[in-house]
Amino acid sequence: MKAGRNRISAPSNGTVAPSDTPHQIRSVDRLNQLASQIQVSPRRTRRRKSTPEAPADYSDILEQLSTLHTLARTPDPSHRGYVRQKAAGKLWVRERVEALLDDGSLREIGSVAGEVVWREEARKAENSLEVKRESPAAFTPSNSVQGFGKLVGRSVLLTADDYSLRAGHADGALAEKTLYVEKLALSLRLPIVKLVDGSSGGGSVTTIRKYGFSYVPPLPAFDVVVKQLNAGIPNLGAVLGPAIGLGAARVTICHFSVMAGNIGALFNAGPKVVKDATFEEDLTLRELGGPDMHCRNGTIDNYAPDEHSAFEQLKMLLSYLPNSGLASPPVITSSDDPNRTDLSLRSAIPRNKSRTYDMRRLMTTVTDTESFFKIGSLWGETVITGVARLAGRPVGIIANNPTSSTGGALDAPGSQKLTRHLKFCDVFNLPLLQFVDVPGYAVGTAAERAATMKFGVETALAYYTTSMPVFNILVRRCYGVAGGVMMDCRDPRMRIAWPSGDWGSLPLAGGIEASHAHELREAVKEGGDEAGRRKFDSLKGEYERLMNPVRTANAFGIEEVVDPKDTRSIVCAWAKRFYDEGMSIRLGERTAGTLRPQFA
């Protein structure tokens, strides 16, 4: 049967014509049933109530943020913490940030972290319906300002404690903010500056009351900080008030720290806790841990008279340091001629060996004019440490101090200071220039009681486990183990001597008495004390003739004895060679992980 003859159609009115066959009738009935099932009913619509819509531009959220920023950045003169801060002569935390960083450079992290009191407000929308919105009624920001900023054009990260809020103790956001910023410094390889005032996030007994339980004290950021220190990411700290507990630890661990002398103090626990633990009563903050305590025992590197001076020291030191150990220290253009000579250096060291001289004058004459920055000026005074520049290139500086109480002999504090500075130079890729005048290690019962040899050997280990280049200028004495450690710590040795050089196993006077004791006793027996003195003078004259530095140079015991006036040109050429050639090799080794200096 052909398809055209089997087509089925339903009348438009749904009835069956008389001529239709039974099969056609059944098909139409089935079609009608299907049509009734898929018939679309008229849609019923409900009238919706008009509801207010949130602003498409999120202006409501932006308004809340703006309000919180304004509250955080505007001090409340009636707040007791703020009143206490100003009464103590201290800058408010945001005044400090403005004084330290380049104008307008702060980009805050966690700017609205803190506790907010919200209020609900009813407003009229465009459709005249009432809209309920939240807005901040009061805000207590996290008691630390943290973020990115610029320090003399250099990008840095910053943490600054707000002592006016809970004395810097931990709040709900401080620990997380601090840990985040510490991790950022490590990840981005950016210097981090820490302005400490209070416990810097340390605990308080009120925390127990707040949370309803006590806790085992954690230190979640210290592993990150250790990695920063060893990676050569500058950690610079300033004590700008009482640094207590964790705050004291955070600033002490830094590569460099400075205390504002008019307001700073540092201690493990405050006077009230000390009173209960040791029965020491009525201690002031400065008596317990002021600058006269901690700037003289090495806990804090440098003293500054006030906050602004402390900020200047932070800026100055950073200008010598790279962003990390994977970069070269910043080289600047210098107007000081690298070939500059100075005839006054010829007479800088007195011929009379009992007379002393000013080592600082030698250092500042040889290095770029006004480039020397001293580190640790009030402690370990048997040595002078710092940084300077040679034709614009940063270098570390170590010099023995002949005007110290030991005459330049290394004592325990001096050795500790040297050890720290050697590691400092190593992690920052600073070549080291040394001005050597060391009669040996300090001697006597006080020196032995202070464990001078223990700390002296630790210094020796630091010399032999660091790898930055070392250049020695032997300006006068070099005796004993201490002299050997300083002068013989690199192979090949880079060193020169001045005509004033005086070296050996022992200083001459004590050496003659020890080595010729029998001869001297016999002389006294035969001719009395006068004969003994003549014998001593005779031996001394003979040894002084033999100890002429030219004789040592004849035997190649010293590589070169130079005219002191030419010293600057020699050391500038050495620094240039390292920066031009050796620095790229060193940075490649550090990047590859085959060279890993350790500061901590």
Residue pairs with C-beta under 8 A, 6 or more apart in sequence:
8 24
8 27
8 28
8 31
10 28
10 31
10 32
11 17
11 28
14 32
16 24
16 25
16 28
20 28
50 127
50 129
51 129
52 125
52 126
52 127
52 129
52 131
54 60
60 133
63 135
64 134
64 135
64 136
65 112
67 135
67 136
67 139
68 111
68 112
68 114
68 116
68 136
68 139
68 141
69 111
69 112
71 136
71 138
71 139
71 141
72 111
72 112
72 114
72 139
72 141
73 94
75 82
75 92
75 94
75 164
76 82
77 83
79 164
81 163
81 164
81 165
81 166
81 167
82 92
82 164
84 164
85 92
85 163
85 164
86 92
88 241
88 263
89 262
89 263
90 163
90 197
90 240
90 241
90 263
90 307
91 99
91 240
91 307
92 162
92 164
93 144
93 145
93 160
93 161
93 162
93 163
93 164
93 195
93 197
94 145
96 160
96 195
96 240
96 307
97 106
97 145
97 149
97 158
97 160
97 195
99 307
99 308
99 311
100 149
100 151
100 158
100 193
100 195
100 311
100 314
100 315
101 149
101 150
101 151
101 156
101 158
102 149
102 150
102 151
102 152
102 153
105 148
105 149
105 150
106 145
106 147
106 148
106 149
106 158
107 147
107 148
107 149
108 145
108 146
108 147
109 146
109 147
109 148
109 177
109 180
109 181
109 184
110 142
110 146
110 147
110 173
110 177
110 180
111 147
112 139
112 141
113 141
113 142
113 172
113 173
113 177
114 139
114 140
114 141
114 142
114 171
114 172
114 173
115 139
115 140
115 171
115 172
116 136
116 138
116 139
117 136
117 137
117 138
117 139
118 134
118 135
118 136
118 137
119 134
119 135
119 136
119 137
120 132
120 133
120 134
121 132
121 133
121 134
121 135
122 130
122 131
122 132
122 133
123 130
123 131
123 132
123 133
124 130
124 131
125 131
140 165
141 162
141 165
142 171
142 172
142 173
142 174
142 177
143 161
143 162
143 163
143 164
143 165
143 166
143 168
143 169
143 171
143 174
143 198
144 159
144 160
144 161
144 162
144 168
144 174
144 177
144 178
144 200
144 201
145 158
145 159
145 160
145 162
146 157
146 158
146 159
146 160
146 177
146 178
146 181
147 157
147 158
147 181
148 155
148 156
148 157
148 158
148 190
149 155
149 156
149 157
149 158
150 156
151 191
151 193
151 314
151 315
151 318
152 315
152 318
152 319
154 191
154 318
154 319
154 323
155 190
155 323
156 190
156 191
156 192
156 193
156 318
157 181
157 184
157 185
157 188
157 190
157 191
157 192
157 193
158 192
158 193
158 194
158 195
159 178
159 181
159 192
159 193
159 194
159 195
159 200
160 194
160 195
160 197
161 168
161 195
161 196
161 197
161 198
161 200
161 201
161 240
161 241
161 247
162 168
162 197
163 197
163 198
163 241
163 242
165 171
166 204
166 206
167 198
167 199
167 204
167 244
168 196
168 197
168 198
168 199
168 200
168 201
168 202
168 244
168 247
169 198
169 199
169 201
169 202
169 203
169 204
169 206
169 207
170 199
170 201
170 202
170 203
170 204
170 207
174 201
175 201
175 220
178 200
178 201
178 221
179 220
179 221
179 224
181 192
182 192
182 221
182 224
182 225
182 228
183 224
184 190
185 191
185 192
185 228
185 233
186 224
186 227
186 228
186 231
186 233
189 231
189 233
189 323
189 324
189 326
189 327
190 233
190 323
191 233
191 234
191 235
191 236
191 318
191 321
191 323
192 228
192 233
192 234
192 235
192 236
193 236
193 237
193 238
193 314
194 200
194 235
194 236
194 237
194 238
194 250
194 251
194 254
195 237
195 238
195 240
196 237
196 238
196 239
196 240
196 241
196 243
196 247
196 248
196 250
196 251
197 239
197 240
197 241
197 242
197 243
197 247
198 241
198 242
198 243
198 244
198 247
199 244
199 245
199 246
199 247
200 243
200 246
200 247
200 250
200 251
201 246
201 247
202 244
202 245
202 246
202 247
203 217
203 245
203 246
208 214
222 253
225 235
225 250
225 253
226 600
228 235
229 235
229 253
229 255
229 427
229 599
229 600
230 427
230 596
230 597
230 598
230 599
230 600
231 324
231 325
231 326
231 427
232 322
232 324
232 325
232 326
232 427
232 428
232 429
232 597
232 599
233 323
233 324
233 325
234 255
234 256
234 318
234 321
234 322
234 323
234 428
235 253
235 254
235 255
235 256
236 254
236 255
236 256
236 257
236 314
236 317
236 318
237 250
237 251
237 252
237 254
237 256
237 257
237 258
238 251
238 257
238 258
238 259
238 260
238 307
238 310
238 311
238 314
239 251
239 257
239 258
239 259
239 260
239 264
239 265
239 266
239 300
240 260
240 263
240 264
240 307
240 310
241 263
241 264
241 265
242 264
242 265
242 266
242 267
242 270
242 285
242 289
243 250
243 251
243 264
243 265
243 266
243 267
244 266
244 267
244 268
244 269
244 270
245 268
245 269
248 266
248 267
248 268
248 289
251 257
251 266
251 300
252 266
252 299
252 300
253 600
255 424
255 427
255 428
255 599
256 301
256 302
256 314
256 317
256 375
256 424
257 300
257 301
257 302
258 300
258 301
258 302
258 303
258 304
258 310
258 313
258 314
259 266
259 291
259 294
259 295
259 300
259 302
259 303
259 304
259 310
260 304
260 305
260 306
260 307
260 309
260 310
261 290
261 291
261 295
261 303
261 304
261 305
261 306
262 305
262 306
263 306
263 307
264 290
264 291
265 285
265 286
265 288
265 289
265 290
265 291
266 289
266 293
266 294
266 299
266 300
267 274
267 285
267 288
267 289
269 277
270 285
270 288
271 282
271 283
271 284
271 285
271 288
274 280
274 283
274 288
275 281
275 283
286 292
291 300
291 303
293 299
294 300
295 301
295 302
295 303
295 378
295 379
296 378
296 379
297 379
297 413
298 376
298 379
298 380
298 413
298 416
298 417
298 420
301 375
301 376
302 313
302 374
302 375
302 376
302 377
302 378
303 377
303 378
304 310
304 312
304 313
313 373
316 373
317 373
317 375
317 387
319 330
319 332
320 329
320 330
320 373
320 387
320 389
320 394
320 428
320 430
321 329
321 330
321 394
321 428
322 328
322 329
322 330
322 428
322 429
325 427
325 428
325 429
325 590
325 597
326 587
326 590
326 591
327 429
327 587
328 429
328 579
328 583
328 587
329 393
329 394
329 428
329 429
329 430
330 394
331 392
331 393
331 394
331 579
332 389
332 392
333 392
334 368
334 371
334 389
334 391
334 392
336 368
336 369
336 391
338 390
338 391
338 568
338 569
338 572
338 573
338 576
339 568
339 569
339 572
340 568
340 569
341 565
341 566
341 568
341 569
342 365
342 565
342 568
343 565
344 365
345 362
345 365
345 366
345 564
345 565
345 567
346 563
346 564
346 565
348 357
348 361
348 362
348 365
348 475
348 564
349 357
349 475
349 476
349 498
349 500
350 356
350 357
351 500
353 502
356 402
356 403
356 407
357 402
358 403
359 384
359 399
359 400
359 401
359 402
359 403
359 435
359 437
359 475
360 372
360 384
360 399
362 399
362 435
362 475
363 372
363 384
363 388
363 397
363 399
363 435
364 370
364 372
365 568
366 433
366 435
366 473
366 567
366 568
366 571
367 388
367 389
367 390
367 395
367 397
367 433
367 568
368 388
368 389
368 390
368 391
368 392
371 388
371 389
372 386
372 387
372 388
372 397
373 386
373 387
373 388
374 384
374 385
374 386
375 385
375 386
375 387
375 421
375 424
376 385
376 386
376 417
376 420
376 421
379 413
379 417
380 413
380 414
380 415
380 416
380 417
380 418
381 401
381 404
381 405
381 413
381 414
382 400
382 401
382 404
382 405
382 406
382 408
382 409
382 410
382 411
382 413
382 414
382 442
383 398
383 399
383 400
383 401
383 410
383 414
383 417
383 418
384 397
384 398
384 399
384 400
384 401
385 396
385 397
385 398
385 399
385 417
385 418
385 421
386 396
386 397
387 394
387 395
387 396
387 397
387 430
388 394
388 395
388 397
388 433
389 395
390 433
390 568
390 571
390 572
390 575
390 576
391 572
391 575
391 576
393 575
393 576
393 579
394 430
395 430
395 431
395 432
395 433
395 575
396 421
396 424
396 425
396 430
396 431
396 432
396 433
396 468
397 432
397 433
397 434
397 435
398 418
398 421
398 422
398 432
398 433
398 434
398 435
398 486
399 434
399 435
399 436
399 437
400 408
400 410
400 435
400 436
400 437
400 438
401 408
402 408
402 437
402 476
404 414
406 414
406 442
407 439
408 437
408 438
408 439
408 477
409 438
409 439
409 440
409 441
409 442
409 443
409 482
410 418
410 438
410 440
410 441
410 442
410 452
410 456
410 459
410 482
411 441
411 442
411 447
411 450
411 452
412 442
412 447
412 450
412 451
412 452
412 454
412 455
412 456
413 450
414 442
415 452
415 455
415 456
415 458
415 459
416 455
416 458
416 459
418 459
418 462
419 455
419 458
419 459
419 462
422 432
422 459
422 462
422 463
422 466
423 462
423 466
423 597
423 598
423 599
424 430
424 599
425 431
425 432
425 466
425 468
426 466
426 467
426 468
426 597
426 598
426 599
427 597
427 598
427 599
429 468
429 583
429 586
429 587
429 590
430 468
431 468
431 469
431 470
431 471
431 574
431 575
431 578
431 579
432 468
432 469
432 470
432 471
433 471
433 473
433 571
433 575
434 470
434 471
434 472
434 473
434 486
435 473
435 475
436 472
436 473
436 474
436 475
436 476
436 478
436 483
436 486
436 487
437 474
437 475
437 476
437 477
437 478
438 477
438 478
438 479
438 482
438 483
438 486
439 477
439 479
439 480
439 507
440 479
440 480
440 481
440 482
440 483
440 506
440 507
441 447
441 452
441 453
441 456
441 480
441 481
441 482
442 452
456 481
456 482
456 485
459 485
460 481
460 485
463 470
463 485
463 486
463 489
464 489
465 598
466 597
467 586
467 595
467 597
469 490
469 494
469 574
469 578
469 582
470 489
470 490
470 494
471 494
471 495
471 571
471 574
472 486
472 487
472 493
472 494
472 495
472 496
473 495
473 496
473 497
473 498
473 567
473 571
474 487
474 495
474 496
474 497
474 498
474 501
474 503
474 558
475 498
475 500
475 501
476 498
476 500
476 501
476 502
477 483
477 502
477 503
477 507
478 486
478 487
478 501
478 502
478 503
479 503
479 504
479 505
479 506
479 507
480 505
480 506
483 503
487 493
487 495
493 559
494 574
495 558
495 559
496 558
496 559
496 560
496 561
496 562
496 567
496 570
497 549
497 552
497 553
497 558
497 560
497 561
497 562
498 561
498 562
498 564
498 567
499 549
499 561
499 564
501 549
501 552
501 558
501 561
502 508
502 547
502 549
503 547
503 549
503 552
504 511
504 547
505 511
506 514
508 540
508 543
508 544
508 547
509 540
511 543
512 520
512 536
512 539
512 540
512 543
513 520
513 536
516 535
516 539
519 535
519 539
520 532
520 535
520 536
521 532
523 531
523 532
523 534
523 535
524 531
524 532
527 534
549 558
549 561
550 561
552 558
553 560
553 561
562 570
586 595
589 595
590 596
590 597
